[in-house]
């Protein structure tokens, strides 16, 4: 399918995990991809693989976010898709009783403030075009609670969900769709790191997924491509769950 032929997609956190899988998928559907990532080696490799552009970007920096979207527009002529995906989940983000303010603010800056900055920067480009699709990575934890808490991560993703809903409503009649992508647990470097550091804690998460496994990044990328394309033209302000059924489960199959 070439659903994204001629469109320009900006992806933050595009050097690995869901971002990299999405760069590959969007490029395969015809998009010109601009990868923003703080990791120069990974970001450069991703952009080269998909025939796109890499812009080193600290997503917590207003100036660097502005430069990312300006580079996309100046190089390719438009900003049609913004996949605001960069995020962190550090080990010192834990129970509210254990998490310090430094960890709290670091996660909020990367996971929530960056989405604010990216949306605020992308929307004016889309307003001038009269169209655009913004996809913000939230999480299933934005709609569920967990006893194995990552308090700042969960709060940040709830913020992304709420902000996406509001923007989706506010800009709908200008042709700009904004959706919150809410993945379940995904087999990415972040999750692999959790398994390595605390296998028992990670295993507790798996038992609650009705499909009995974690998602692969490519499965989330397929949802990104759908939300980026006109196939989702009547979808905005949505909580777009791609979670293996975890948010709908009371008891999982044996």
C-alpha positions as CSV (number, residue, x, y, z in Angstrom):
1,X,0.0,0.0,0.0
2,X,1.1,3.5,-0.7
3,X,-1.3,5.4,1.5
4,X,1.3,8.0,2.4
5,X,2.7,8.8,-1.0
6,X,4.1,12.3,-1.0
7,X,3.5,13.0,2.7
8,X,6.2,14.1,5.1
9,X,6.3,12.4,8.5
10,X,8.3,13.6,11.5
11,X,9.1,10.9,14.1
12,X,10.7,11.6,17.5
13,X,12.5,8.7,19.1
14,X,12.9,7.3,15.6
15,X,16.2,5.6,16.1
16,X,14.9,2.5,18.0
17,X,11.9,0.6,19.1
18,X,8.5,1.7,18.0
19,X,9.9,4.8,16.4
20,X,12.3,2.9,14.2
21,X,9.6,0.3,13.2
22,X,7.3,3.2,12.4
23,X,9.9,5.0,10.3
24,X,10.3,1.8,8.3
25,X,6.5,1.3,7.9
26,X,5.7,4.9,6.9
27,X,8.6,4.9,4.4
28,X,7.3,1.7,2.9
29,X,3.9,3.3,2.4
30,X,5.5,6.3,0.5
31,X,6.2,8.8,3.2
32,X,9.3,10.9,3.4
33,X,10.5,10.4,6.9
34,X,12.4,12.8,9.2
35,X,13.9,11.1,12.2
36,X,14.5,13.1,15.4
37,X,16.5,11.4,18.1
38,X,19.1,12.3,20.7
39,X,21.1,9.3,19.7
40,X,23.1,10.4,16.7
41,X,24.3,7.0,15.6
42,X,20.9,5.3,15.9
43,X,19.1,8.2,14.4
44,X,21.5,8.5,11.4
45,X,21.3,4.8,10.7
46,X,17.5,4.9,10.8
47,X,17.2,7.8,8.4
48,X,19.7,6.3,6.0
49,X,17.9,3.0,6.0
50,X,14.6,4.6,5.0
51,X,16.1,7.2,2.7
52,X,15.1,10.1,5.0
53,X,16.6,12.9,7.0
54,X,18.0,12.8,10.5
55,X,18.0,15.8,12.8
56,X,19.6,15.4,16.2
57,X,16.9,16.5,18.6
58,X,16.6,16.8,22.4
59,X,12.8,16.8,22.6
60,X,12.9,18.7,25.8
61,X,14.5,21.7,24.0
62,X,12.1,24.2,22.5
63,X,14.7,25.4,20.0
64,X,15.7,21.9,18.9
65,X,12.1,20.8,18.4
66,X,11.5,23.9,16.3
67,X,14.6,23.1,14.3
68,X,13.4,19.5,13.7
69,X,10.0,20.6,12.2
70,X,11.6,23.4,10.3
71,X,14.1,21.0,8.7
72,X,11.3,18.7,7.7
73,X,9.3,21.6,6.1
74,X,12.4,23.2,4.5
75,X,13.7,19.9,3.0
76,X,10.4,18.3,1.9
77,X,7.9,21.2,1.7
78,X,5.3,20.1,4.3
79,X,4.6,18.6,7.7
80,X,1.8,16.1,7.2
81,X,2.4,13.6,10.0
82,X,3.9,14.2,13.5
83,X,4.5,11.0,15.4
84,X,5.5,12.3,18.8
85,X,6.9,9.2,20.2
86,X,10.1,9.9,22.2
87,X,9.9,8.7,25.8
88,X,11.9,7.2,28.7
89,X,11.1,4.8,31.6
90,X,14.2,4.9,34.0
91,X,14.6,2.5,36.9
92,X,14.5,5.3,39.5
93,X,10.9,6.0,38.5
94,X,9.2,3.6,40.8
95,X,6.6,3.7,43.6
96,X,5.5,7.2,44.7
97,X,7.1,6.4,48.0
98,X,10.5,5.8,46.3
99,X,10.6,8.2,43.4
100,X,12.5,11.4,43.9
101,X,11.7,14.8,42.4
102,X,14.7,14.6,40.0
103,X,13.3,11.3,38.5
104,X,9.8,12.7,38.5
105,X,10.7,15.9,36.5
106,X,13.1,14.1,34.1
107,X,10.3,11.7,33.0
108,X,7.7,14.5,32.8
109,X,10.0,16.6,30.6
110,X,10.8,13.8,28.2
111,X,7.4,12.1,28.0
112,X,5.0,15.0,28.4
113,X,6.6,18.4,27.9
114,X,8.2,17.1,24.7
115,X,4.8,16.2,23.3
116,X,3.5,19.6,24.2
117,X,6.4,21.2,22.4
118,X,6.1,19.0,19.3
119,X,2.3,19.6,19.0
120,X,2.7,23.3,19.5
121,X,5.4,23.4,16.8
122,X,3.6,21.1,14.3
123,X,0.1,22.5,14.4
124,X,0.9,25.9,12.7
125,X,2.4,24.0,9.7
126,X,-0.7,21.9,9.5
127,X,-3.0,24.9,9.9
128,X,-1.4,26.5,6.8
129,X,-1.9,23.3,4.9
130,X,-5.4,22.8,6.1
131,X,-4.7,19.2,7.1
132,X,-2.4,16.9,9.2
133,X,-2.3,14.0,11.5
134,X,-0.7,14.1,14.9
135,X,-0.1,10.8,16.7
136,X,1.1,11.0,20.3
137,X,2.5,8.0,22.1
138,X,0.6,7.5,25.4
139,X,0.2,4.0,26.9
140,X,-2.3,1.6,28.2
141,X,-1.2,2.7,31.7
142,X,-2.9,6.0,30.9
143,X,-6.2,4.2,31.3
144,X,-5.3,1.5,33.9
145,X,-3.5,1.4,37.3
146,X,-0.7,-0.9,38.2
147,X,0.6,-2.1,41.6
148,X,4.0,-2.4,40.0
149,X,4.1,1.4,39.7
150,X,6.2,3.7,37.6
151,X,4.5,6.8,39.0
152,X,5.9,9.5,36.8
153,X,5.7,7.4,33.6
154,X,2.0,6.6,34.3
155,X,1.2,10.3,35.1
156,X,3.0,11.5,32.0
157,X,1.1,9.2,29.8
158,X,-2.1,10.2,31.3
159,X,-1.2,13.8,30.5
160,X,-0.4,12.8,26.9
161,X,-3.8,11.1,26.6
162,X,-5.7,14.1,28.0
163,X,-3.7,16.7,25.9
164,X,-4.2,14.7,22.7
165,X,-8.0,14.4,23.3
166,X,-8.2,18.2,23.8
167,X,-6.1,19.1,20.8
168,X,-8.1,16.6,18.7
169,X,-11.3,18.4,19.5
170,X,-9.9,21.9,19.3
171,X,-8.4,21.6,15.8
172,X,-10.8,19.1,14.2
173,X,-12.5,21.7,12.0
174,X,-9.1,22.9,10.7
175,X,-8.5,19.4,9.2
176,X,-6.0,18.4,11.9
177,X,-6.5,15.1,13.6
178,X,-4.8,14.3,16.9
179,X,-4.9,10.9,18.4
180,X,-3.3,9.2,21.4
181,X,-1.7,5.9,20.5
182,X,-1.9,3.6,23.6
183,X,0.3,0.5,23.2
184,X,0.3,-2.3,25.6
185,X,3.6,-3.8,26.6
186,X,5.9,-3.9,23.6
187,X,9.1,-5.9,23.0
188,X,11.4,-2.9,22.8
189,X,14.8,-2.0,24.4
190,X,12.9,-0.3,27.2
191,X,11.0,-3.5,28.1
192,X,14.0,-5.7,27.5
193,X,15.9,-3.5,30.0
194,X,13.1,-4.0,32.5
195,X,13.3,-7.8,32.0
196,X,17.1,-7.8,32.5
197,X,16.9,-5.7,35.7
198,X,13.8,-7.3,37.3
199,X,12.6,-10.4,35.5
200,X,9.9,-11.2,38.2
201,X,8.4,-7.7,37.9
202,X,8.4,-8.0,34.1
203,X,6.8,-11.5,34.2
204,X,4.0,-10.1,36.3
205,X,3.1,-7.8,33.5
206,X,2.9,-10.6,30.9
207,X,0.4,-12.7,32.7
208,X,-2.2,-9.9,32.3
209,X,-2.1,-9.8,28.5
210,X,-5.0,-11.9,27.1
211,X,-3.0,-12.6,23.9
212,X,-0.3,-14.1,26.1
213,X,2.6,-12.2,24.6
214,X,4.0,-8.7,24.2
215,X,3.5,-6.7,21.1
216,X,6.2,-6.4,18.5
217,X,7.2,-2.9,17.4
218,X,6.0,-3.6,13.9
219,X,2.4,-4.2,15.2
220,X,2.4,-0.8,16.8
221,X,3.9,0.7,13.6
222,X,0.9,-0.7,11.7
223,X,-1.4,1.3,13.9
224,X,0.8,4.4,13.4
225,X,0.5,4.0,9.6
226,X,-3.3,3.7,9.9
227,X,-3.6,6.8,12.0
228,X,-1.3,8.7,9.7
229,X,-3.3,7.7,6.6
230,X,-6.7,8.8,5.2
231,X,-8.0,5.3,6.3
232,X,-8.5,6.9,9.7
233,X,-10.0,10.2,8.4
234,X,-13.0,10.1,10.8
235,X,-10.8,9.3,13.9
236,X,-9.6,12.1,16.1
237,X,-9.4,12.8,19.8
238,X,-9.3,9.0,20.3
239,X,-7.8,6.7,22.9
240,X,-6.4,4.3,20.3
241,X,-5.6,1.1,22.3
242,X,-3.3,-1.5,20.7
243,X,-2.8,-3.5,23.8
244,X,-3.4,-7.2,23.2
245,X,-6.7,-6.9,25.2
246,X,-5.0,-6.0,28.5
247,X,-7.3,-3.0,29.2
248,X,-10.4,-5.1,28.6
249,X,-9.4,-8.0,30.8
250,X,-10.8,-9.0,34.2
251,X,-9.4,-12.6,34.1
252,X,-7.1,-13.8,31.4
253,X,-7.3,-17.2,29.7
254,X,-5.4,-20.0,31.4
